[in-house]
Amino acid sequence: MVLLVPNTAAGGSDGDAAATLAAKVADLNDRYRHHSATSVMEAALTEAGNIALVSSFGAESVVLLHMAAVIDRHVPVLFIDTELLFTETLVYQTELTERLHLSNVQIIRAADIALEDPDNTLHLRDTDTCCALRKTRPLQKALSGFDGWITGRKRFQAGTRATLDFFEIEDGTGRIKINPLAHWAPDDIRAYMEENRLPRHPLVAKGYPSIGCAPCTSPVKPGEDPRAGRWRGQQKEECGIHFVNGKLVRIGASE
């Protein structure tokens, strides 16, 4: 089974394509509802057409990257370098790529940062616009040639993710988003990393259980929510806001 939207130019309509896609996603969620994350990953890489894995190479990214590498080391991995990342993240990305023998890691950068944020202070004035400039717009451009993408989002991470399914439709694009770890708890993440002897991001040991851009990520105190260090003090839980077909849409971070 291939999860592609029918070519509307061949006589179909946008409504028919959307209905077909919705039916496929509903069927996938029904069939894989009680399956493991590994089974969902395998379905994504073998049944879902031209799929990319989007990774931040953050605190928990190694789980999804390892899971994919076991199945197909040639899977396209999209890494958005916002040019505000921690040095530790850039080093970790290089080390994991080599260790997992990932052969198709694509480093994506925005082309218009020098024009729109020449002094790198946009995050101090408008974090949503900064996220859109450095992450969501480059990501959407990079994904334009894919039928869908794999994310590392999990239900426990934020209130906006509490009802996350394995398979969902990305608003306004006709692409499928696949969340193999949607139902995993923190203990599942730790167990998988320990069982497979996977290296942790070096900042985790320094109190960073969730890692984004350096200016907008701070250490988390004992007892705090793991994502409390992301955009601390702001009413913000996701990596940015962008527009799809004129509609305001929130895009979740890969983790």
C-alpha positions as CSV (number, residue, x, y, z in Angstrom):
1,M,0.0,0.0,0.0
2,V,1.3,3.4,-0.9
3,L,0.0,6.5,0.8
4,L,-0.1,8.9,-2.0
5,V,-2.7,11.5,-3.0
6,P,-4.2,10.8,-6.4
7,N,-3.2,13.1,-9.2
8,T,-6.1,15.5,-9.4
9,A,-5.0,16.6,-12.9
10,A,-6.0,13.2,-14.2
11,G,-9.7,13.9,-13.5
12,G,-10.0,13.7,-9.8
13,S,-10.8,16.6,-7.5
14,D,-9.1,18.2,-4.5
15,G,-12.0,17.0,-2.4
16,D,-11.6,13.4,-3.6
17,A,-7.9,13.5,-2.9
18,A,-8.4,14.8,0.6
19,A,-11.1,12.2,1.3
20,T,-8.8,9.4,0.0
21,L,-5.9,10.6,2.1
22,A,-8.1,10.9,5.2
23,A,-9.4,7.4,4.7
24,K,-5.9,6.0,4.3
25,V,-4.7,7.7,7.5
26,A,-7.7,6.5,9.4
27,D,-7.1,3.0,8.2
28,L,-3.4,3.1,9.2
29,N,-4.3,4.3,12.6
30,D,-6.8,1.6,13.0
31,R,-4.5,-1.2,11.8
32,Y,-1.5,0.0,13.8
33,R,-3.3,1.2,16.9
34,H,-1.9,-1.6,19.1
35,H,1.4,-2.1,17.2
36,S,4.9,-1.2,18.4
37,A,6.8,1.9,17.4
38,T,9.1,-0.3,15.4
39,S,6.2,-1.7,13.4
40,V,5.0,1.9,12.7
41,M,8.5,2.9,11.6
42,E,8.7,-0.1,9.3
43,A,5.3,0.8,7.8
44,A,6.5,4.4,7.2
45,L,9.6,3.3,5.4
46,T,8.2,0.5,3.4
47,E,4.6,1.4,2.6
48,A,4.3,5.2,2.7
49,G,5.9,6.4,-0.5
50,N,8.8,8.9,-0.5
51,I,9.3,9.6,3.2
52,A,11.8,11.7,5.1
53,L,12.7,11.6,8.8
54,V,13.0,15.0,10.4
55,S,15.4,15.1,13.3
56,S,16.6,17.8,15.7
57,F,19.4,15.6,16.9
58,G,18.2,16.6,20.4
59,A,17.9,14.9,23.7
60,E,15.8,11.9,22.5
61,S,16.5,11.9,18.8
62,V,18.9,9.0,18.8
63,V,15.9,6.6,19.5
64,L,14.1,7.4,16.3
65,L,17.3,7.6,14.3
66,H,18.5,4.2,15.5
67,M,15.1,2.7,14.8
68,A,15.1,4.0,11.3
69,A,18.8,3.0,10.6
70,V,18.1,-0.6,11.6
71,I,15.5,-0.8,8.8
72,D,17.0,1.5,6.2
73,R,20.2,3.5,6.7
74,H,19.6,5.3,3.4
75,V,16.4,7.0,4.7
76,P,16.5,10.8,4.0
77,V,17.2,12.5,7.4
78,L,16.4,16.3,7.4
79,F,18.4,18.2,10.0
80,I,17.4,21.9,10.3
81,D,20.5,23.9,11.3
82,T,19.0,27.1,12.6
83,E,22.5,28.6,13.0
84,L,21.6,29.2,16.7
85,L,22.1,25.6,17.8
86,F,24.3,24.6,20.7
87,T,27.8,23.5,19.5
88,E,27.2,20.3,21.4
89,T,24.2,19.6,19.1
90,L,26.3,20.0,15.9
91,V,29.0,17.7,17.3
92,Y,26.4,15.2,18.3
93,Q,24.8,15.3,14.9
94,T,28.1,14.4,13.3
95,E,28.9,11.6,15.7
96,L,25.5,10.0,15.5
97,T,25.5,10.1,11.7
98,E,28.8,8.2,11.7
99,R,27.9,5.8,14.4
100,L,24.5,4.8,12.9
101,H,25.9,4.8,9.4
102,L,23.2,7.1,8.1
103,S,24.1,7.8,4.5
104,N,21.5,10.5,3.6
105,V,21.5,13.2,6.2
106,Q,20.6,16.5,4.6
107,I,21.5,19.7,6.5
108,I,19.0,22.4,5.8
109,R,19.6,26.1,6.4
110,A,17.4,29.1,5.7
111,A,18.6,31.3,2.9
112,D,17.3,34.6,4.1
113,I,18.6,34.9,7.7
114,A,21.1,37.6,6.8
115,L,18.3,39.7,5.3
116,E,15.6,39.2,7.9
117,D,17.8,38.8,11.1
118,P,21.2,40.3,10.3
119,D,22.2,40.8,13.9
120,N,20.7,37.5,15.3
121,T,18.4,39.3,17.7
122,L,15.0,38.4,16.2
123,H,14.5,35.8,19.0
124,L,14.6,38.6,21.6
125,R,11.7,40.4,19.9
126,D,9.5,37.7,18.3
127,T,10.3,34.1,18.9
128,D,7.5,32.9,16.7
129,T,8.8,34.8,13.7
130,C,12.3,33.7,14.5
131,C,11.2,30.0,14.5
132,A,9.3,30.5,11.3
133,L,12.4,32.1,9.6
134,R,15.0,29.6,10.8
135,K,13.0,26.4,11.1
136,T,9.5,26.0,9.8
137,R,9.9,27.8,6.4
138,P,13.1,25.9,5.6
139,L,11.5,22.7,6.7
140,Q,8.5,23.1,4.5
141,K,10.7,23.9,1.6
142,A,12.8,20.8,2.2
143,L,9.7,18.6,2.5
144,S,8.2,19.8,-0.7
145,G,9.5,16.8,-2.6
146,F,8.2,14.2,-0.1
147,D,4.9,12.4,0.4
148,G,5.3,12.5,4.2
149,W,7.6,12.7,7.1
150,I,8.5,11.0,10.4
151,T,8.6,13.0,13.6
152,G,9.8,12.2,17.1
153,R,6.8,13.9,18.8
154,K,5.2,12.2,21.8
155,R,2.0,12.7,23.7
156,F,3.7,13.3,27.0
157,Q,5.7,16.3,25.8
158,A,3.1,19.0,25.8
159,G,-0.6,19.6,26.1
160,T,-0.8,20.3,22.3
161,R,0.4,16.7,21.7
162,A,-1.9,14.9,24.2
163,T,-4.0,13.2,21.5
164,L,-1.3,12.6,18.9
165,D,-1.9,9.6,16.7
166,F,0.7,7.5,14.8
167,F,-0.5,8.9,11.5
168,E,-1.9,12.3,10.8
169,I,-2.5,14.7,7.9
170,E,-0.4,17.8,7.8
171,D,-2.8,20.8,7.4
172,G,-2.7,22.4,4.0
173,T,0.0,20.2,2.4
174,G,-1.5,16.8,1.6
175,R,1.4,15.2,3.3
176,I,1.3,12.5,6.0
177,K,3.1,13.0,9.3
178,I,4.1,9.8,11.1
179,N,4.8,9.7,14.9
180,P,6.1,6.2,15.8
181,L,6.8,7.2,19.4
182,A,3.5,9.0,20.0
183,H,2.5,6.6,22.8
184,W,5.9,6.2,24.4
185,A,6.5,7.4,28.0
186,P,9.9,8.7,29.3
187,D,10.7,5.3,30.7
188,D,10.3,3.8,27.3
189,I,12.8,6.2,25.8
190,R,15.4,5.5,28.6
191,A,14.9,1.8,28.3
192,Y,15.4,1.8,24.5
193,M,18.6,3.9,24.8
194,E,20.0,1.7,27.5
195,E,19.2,-1.6,25.8
196,N,20.8,-0.5,22.6
197,R,23.7,1.4,24.3
198,L,22.9,4.6,22.5
199,P,24.9,7.8,23.3
200,R,23.0,10.6,25.0
201,H,23.2,14.2,23.9
202,P,26.0,15.7,26.1
203,L,23.7,18.5,27.3
204,V,21.3,16.0,29.0
205,A,23.8,15.5,31.8
206,K,23.9,19.3,32.3
207,G,20.1,19.5,33.0
208,Y,18.7,19.9,29.4
209,P,16.1,17.2,28.9
210,S,14.7,19.0,25.8
211,I,17.1,20.9,23.6
212,G,16.4,23.5,20.9
213,C,18.2,26.7,19.9
214,A,20.8,27.9,22.4
215,P,19.2,31.4,23.1
216,C,15.8,29.9,23.8
217,T,16.7,26.8,25.8
218,S,17.6,26.8,29.5
219,P,18.4,24.0,32.1
220,V,15.4,22.4,33.8
221,K,15.3,22.2,37.6
222,P,14.3,19.0,39.4
223,G,10.5,18.6,39.4
224,E,9.9,20.8,36.5
225,D,8.3,19.7,33.3
226,P,11.0,18.4,30.9
227,R,10.0,21.1,28.3
228,A,10.0,23.9,30.9
229,G,13.4,25.1,29.6
230,R,12.0,25.7,26.1
231,W,11.0,29.4,25.6
232,R,10.9,29.8,29.4
233,G,8.4,32.3,30.6
234,Q,6.5,32.4,27.3
235,Q,3.1,31.0,26.4
236,K,4.8,28.8,23.7
237,E,5.1,25.0,23.5
238,E,5.9,24.4,19.8
239,C,8.7,25.5,17.5
240,G,6.8,28.1,15.5
241,I,4.0,29.5,13.5
242,H,3.8,29.6,9.7
243,F,1.2,30.0,7.0
244,V,0.0,27.2,4.7
245,N,-2.4,28.4,1.9
246,G,-3.1,31.6,3.9
247,K,-4.1,29.6,7.0
248,L,-2.3,30.1,10.3
249,V,-0.9,26.7,11.4
250,R,1.3,25.5,14.3
251,I,4.0,23.1,13.4
252,G,5.3,20.8,16.1
253,A,9.0,20.4,16.7
254,S,10.6,17.0,15.9
255,E,10.9,16.5,19.6
